Amino acid sequence: MDKRIIRLTVNGEEHQVEISAKETLLEVLRERLSLTGAKEGCQDGSCGACTILLDGKPARACLVLAAEAEGKDILTIEGLSRDNELHPIQEAFIHHGGIQCGFCTPGMILTAKALVDSNPEPTEAEIEEAISGNLCRCTGYAKIVESIIAATKRG
Amino acid sequence: MSYSIVGKPVPRTDSEAKARGEAQFTADLSLPGMLYGKILRSPHAHARILNIDTSKAENLIGVKAVITGKRDAIPYDWGVFPYTRDYQLFPIDTVRYIGQEVAAVAAISEDIAERALKLIDVEYEPLPAVFDPEEAMQEDAPVIHNDKPRNICVQVKVDEGDVDKAFAEADLVLEGSFKSPDHTYCQGEPYAVLAKFDSSGVDIWCPNAGPHMKARPLSSALGIPTSEVRLHHVCIGGAFGGRSEVSPADVIACLLAKKAHFPVKIVYSREENNNYIRQRVGWITHLKMGFKRDGTWTAVDLRSIVDGGAHASTGPIAVSVPYMEMETTYRVKNLRYNGYRVYTNKPPRGMHPEQNRAFHIPVEFHLDKAAGILGIDPVEMRLKNGMIPGFITATGARITSCGLTECIQKATEKARWKEKKGKLPPGHGIGIACGSVMSGFPMGIRGGSAAFIKFNEDGDATIISGVVDNGQGNESMVSQIVAEELGLPLDKVKLVSADTYICPSDQGAYSQTATLISGGAAKEAAADAKRQLFEVAAKMLDARPEELEARDGNIYIKNALDRRVTIRRTVINALANDITIMGRGYRWPDIDKDREWVTNPRGQFATTYSYGCSVAEISLDMETGKVRVINMVAAHDCGYPINAMAVEQQLEGAAWGSGICDGLFERLLWDQGQTLNGNNLDYWFPTALDSPPVYPIIVSSNDPFGPFGAKEGSLSIRMSMYSAIACAIYDAIGTLPSEVPFTPEKVLDAIEKWQKEV
C-alpha cells in the first residue's frame, strides 16, 4: 500500500504520521496517536461514536481519510479539557446524569460543543436534531438533552 | 432516615473519566506484541464440517496463528445448566447457524488477518435447516440437537390452583395470541476481547456482565484451573443481558494467544456484535384469561413458544421469567403455563429485559379488554388485581416490600389519567401497564457476593468487590453504600472491582442483584470495618464503641459532636498499635434452594421484587398508521434509591427502550437463516428525534433485605412500557395489531381488519 507522511494538527498539536492512503482518520487517531476517545461503533458512519470536530464542525472520523484531514484543525475529546479543567459541557454531562455506559459520550459531547458554539441557546428541538446522528442505547437521550441545556445556562 | 450520600442525586464516580475520554473500553486496550484476530464464519445455517485446510493461510506473511475448532478446541459442551450443555463454543464437527465460528486467524494487522481468512478452505456438507419455531416443533422437522426431540430445548410447566374450574366459573373468558419477532441487543460498544496467554495462565479483558460467570467455563474450555483464568476490569459499553455468558470469541482469542505466544485482540464489527454474540428471542404467546363480573382476574392459561436459536443459553430462565413476573404482579391464583424454548438454525438468544413483550403485552391488553367489557376503568382493574405486601403467590413466592399501589397512584396522577381517559380527541389514547421484577434468583454456588475493605494511610478506604458495571452505575452505587456506612466522603472511597484474580466471587449483573447482593455484601464489609474503627476510636475518645457514629470523615460521640477524631487518625492510631483494620462481608439471596426453573418451579424464587407502573399517552395518524408517543410516565418501586439520579437515568432509558425501541421500531428481518438488517442503518434504530418526554417517579417501599432498603432499580418499566403503549393504541382505535413492533403498516392492517369485523 502507498505510504506517505502527513501532518495532522490534533488538539492544537502538530503530528507527523506515516500512513497508508486508505487509512481513516479514526484509525490514525486511535492506533497511531493513542487517542482512543473517539470510538469505532459501526464502520459505516451510522452511530456517531467516532465524531470529532474538523475545523469546528462534527465529522465522522471513520468516514474521513487521514490524508483528507491534513491542514485542518482536529479536536478530539481529549483536547476539550484545557489544562485539565473540564469544559462546561463535560461538567454538565457529569452533574446532570448525561452519561451511562460512556461509549457514545465523546462523540455526543463534541457534537454538542459544535452546536453550542454556533447556537449558544439552542431549543430542545434544535438539540435533538443536532444529536440525532449520535446513537445512544442507554439513556433515551433525556438527560443528554438536559445536560446540554444546563451547559448553555452555565455559559 | 437522613443519609449523607445514599438517596442523594450525586454525580456517578465513573462519569468524569468517561466525559474526558479516559475510560478504557476493550478495543482501546493494547499490549506489547499484540496481534489482531479475525474469525471465519459458516455460510451455512446447518452443516457438517468435513474438512478445513488452513495451510495457505498459515503461509501468508504476517500470520502468526491459525486455529480451527476441529483441530484446536478441547471437546467441551458448555451450558448454563447441567441439562442444557449443548454448545461447543468453537464447533468441532457441526455448525448450526449462519455465522457460527469455524476458524480464526491472528496476524500482525487486521488487513492481513482478513486476507488470511479468505485463504482458509472449508468443506461443508449442508444439512436441512429450520428457521421457524412452530415448524421446528413438527415431527418431521430437521433435528438440530440429537438428544432433543421436536427441537424442544426446555419446557417450563406450571399448573397451580384449579384452572379449568376457575374458567368454568368465570363470568368472562377472553382468548388471544400475540407475537414478537427476534431482535438484537445492539449495545453501543461492539464486542471485543483481548487475551494474553502465558505459563501463569490467561489474562482477559472483554465486555461482560459477570467476570466470575465467564471464568469457570473458560477454564473448562481451555483446560486450565479457574484460578489461572484472570478476567480483568474494563469499561463496558452496555450489556442488557447479552454479555452474561461465555462467548465463542472469548475462547477463540485465548486459543489464538496461546498458539501465537503473543496477546491477541479481536474486535467485532457492528454486524458481528448484533448477530453473533447473542440475539434476542422471538416469542409467540397464546392465552386465555378468565374474570369475574366485578373485575377479579381468576384464571389464566398461557402457552408460549420461544425461538431460542441454535443453543440453549439461559433458556430455562428466559422462558420462565415473564411468567414469574406476571405471577408476582397480579394476585391471580389459578395459573397454567407451558413455555417451550425451541431450537432453530439461528444464532443463540440470550436474556434481555424486554424479552417478555409478546407475553406482557397480550396480558395487559386483555386486562384492558376485560375492563372495557365489564365497565371498569383500566386503573381500577390494576388496583383490584395488583400485588400487595404479604401475599404468597400461586407457586409459593412470598412478597415482602411492594409499592405497586403507590406506583399506580403516582403514575396515573402525573399522567392526569382521570382528566384524559375517555376524553381525548379521536386518534388519541392513554394506556397503563404494570410490572414486577425479581431481585436475586437462584444461581447455585455462584449466587452470592463478598467484599473486602482496606484502609490507606490517608484514611481513604478501598473496596474489593466482584461487582460489575455495564453502564448502569453499579460501581458508583457500591462506593456510595460503603461511603455512607463508613462515614467517609464519596471521593475518599475507591473501588477495585470485576476482576476474577483479585475480587471474591460475585454473581454479576444477573437476576437484578447488583444493588441487593453486591451492594449488600459491600455494606456488610463496611459495617465490619466500622466496628473495628470504633473499637480503636473509642479508646482515643475515652468512650464506648456503641456511643459512636461516623460521618463526613469523622468519628463522633453521639450527642457530643465536639468530641471527635478523624477516620484518618483512627487508622494511623490503629497501625501505630499494630492493628490492621480490614472489613469483610458477604451476602446471599434469601431463596428456596430447592426451587428449580424446570424440575421444581415452586417455592421462594427470589429474595424480593421491584414494582412499577407505566403510563403512555399516544396519538395515531389514522391515514398512515404512525404512532406518536406524546409522553410516558414511569413510576418504579426500587425499595430505596441509592442514587436518585442514577435511578432516574435507568427509568428514562427503560421507558425509551421498551416503549419506543421495542414497541415501535425494532425487529430483525430474515432470509433462510441470514439476517438482512443486522446493522444500524437497516435495523431502524431510533434516534434522539424519536424520544418523547419521560417522567420518572421513584417510589420507596424500603425493602427489609436490601442495603438501605434498596432493591432492583428500573426493570419493571423496561418490561411494561410497551404494554402501556399497546393499551394506549387500543384506547385510541379499539383494536391492536397482534404483533410488535407497532409499525404504521401493522396499525393500518389492524384498523382495516377491525373495520371489516365491525
Chai-1 contact restraints between the chains, C-beta under 6 A:
chainA,res_idxA,chainB,res_idxB,connection_type,confidence,min_distance_angstrom,max_distance_angstrom,comment,restraint_id
A,T36,B,D28,contact,1.0,0.0,6.0,A-B,restraint_1
A,G37,B,G21,contact,1.0,0.0,6.0,A-B,restraint_2
A,C42,B,R270,contact,1.0,0.0,6.0,A-B,restraint_3
A,C42,B,N680,contact,1.0,0.0,6.0,A-B,restraint_4
A,Q43,B,S269,contact,1.0,0.0,6.0,A-B,restraint_5
A,S46,B,N680,contact,1.0,0.0,6.0,A-B,restraint_6
A,S46,B,L681,contact,1.0,0.0,6.0,A-B,restraint_7
A,C47,B,N680,contact,1.0,0.0,6.0,A-B,restraint_8
A,I77,B,G21,contact,1.0,0.0,6.0,A-B,restraint_9
A,E78,B,G21,contact,1.0,0.0,6.0,A-B,restraint_10
A,S81,B,R20,contact,1.0,0.0,6.0,A-B,restraint_11
A,Q90,B,A19,contact,1.0,0.0,6.0,A-B,restraint_12
A,F93,B,A19,contact,1.0,0.0,6.0,A-B,restraint_13
A,I94,B,P11,contact,1.0,0.0,6.0,A-B,restraint_14
A,I94,B,S15,contact,1.0,0.0,6.0,A-B,restraint_15
A,I94,B,E16,contact,1.0,0.0,6.0,A-B,restraint_16
A,I94,B,A19,contact,1.0,0.0,6.0,A-B,restraint_17
A,H95,B,P11,contact,1.0,0.0,6.0,A-B,restraint_18
A,G97,B,M645,contact,1.0,0.0,6.0,A-B,restraint_19
A,G97,B,Q649,contact,1.0,0.0,6.0,A-B,restraint_20
A,I99,B,S15,contact,1.0,0.0,6.0,A-B,restraint_21
A,I99,B,K18,contact,1.0,0.0,6.0,A-B,restraint_22
A,Q100,B,G471,contact,1.0,0.0,6.0,A-B,restraint_23
A,Q100,B,Q649,contact,1.0,0.0,6.0,A-B,restraint_24
A,C101,B,G188,contact,1.0,0.0,6.0,A-B,restraint_25
A,C101,B,G237,contact,1.0,0.0,6.0,A-B,restraint_26
A,C101,B,G238,contact,1.0,0.0,6.0,A-B,restraint_27
A,C101,B,G471,contact,1.0,0.0,6.0,A-B,restraint_28
A,G102,B,K18,contact,1.0,0.0,6.0,A-B,restraint_29
A,G102,B,A23,contact,1.0,0.0,6.0,A-B,restraint_30
A,F103,B,G188,contact,1.0,0.0,6.0,A-B,restraint_31
A,F103,B,E189,contact,1.0,0.0,6.0,A-B,restraint_32
A,F103,B,G237,contact,1.0,0.0,6.0,A-B,restraint_33
A,C104,B,G188,contact,1.0,0.0,6.0,A-B,restraint_34
A,T105,B,K18,contact,1.0,0.0,6.0,A-B,restraint_35
A,P106,B,G21,contact,1.0,0.0,6.0,A-B,restraint_36
A,E128,B,A688,contact,1.0,0.0,6.0,A-B,restraint_37
A,E128,B,L689,contact,1.0,0.0,6.0,A-B,restraint_38
A,I131,B,A688,contact,1.0,0.0,6.0,A-B,restraint_39
A,S132,B,T687,contact,1.0,0.0,6.0,A-B,restraint_40
A,S132,B,A688,contact,1.0,0.0,6.0,A-B,restraint_41
A,S132,B,L689,contact,1.0,0.0,6.0,A-B,restraint_42
A,R137,B,Q187,contact,1.0,0.0,6.0,A-B,restraint_43
A,R137,B,G188,contact,1.0,0.0,6.0,A-B,restraint_44
A,R137,B,G238,contact,1.0,0.0,6.0,A-B,restraint_45
A,C138,B,G238,contact,1.0,0.0,6.0,A-B,restraint_46
A,C138,B,G471,contact,1.0,0.0,6.0,A-B,restraint_47
A,C138,B,G653,contact,1.0,0.0,6.0,A-B,restraint_48
A,T139,B,G653,contact,1.0,0.0,6.0,A-B,restraint_49
A,G140,B,E652,contact,1.0,0.0,6.0,A-B,restraint_50
A,G140,B,G653,contact,1.0,0.0,6.0,A-B,restraint_51
A,G140,B,W656,contact,1.0,0.0,6.0,A-B,restraint_52
A,G140,B,S691,contact,1.0,0.0,6.0,A-B,restraint_53
A,Y141,B,A688,contact,1.0,0.0,6.0,A-B,restraint_54
A,Y141,B,S691,contact,1.0,0.0,6.0,A-B,restraint_55
A,A142,B,E652,contact,1.0,0.0,6.0,A-B,restraint_56
A,A142,B,V694,contact,1.0,0.0,6.0,A-B,restraint_57
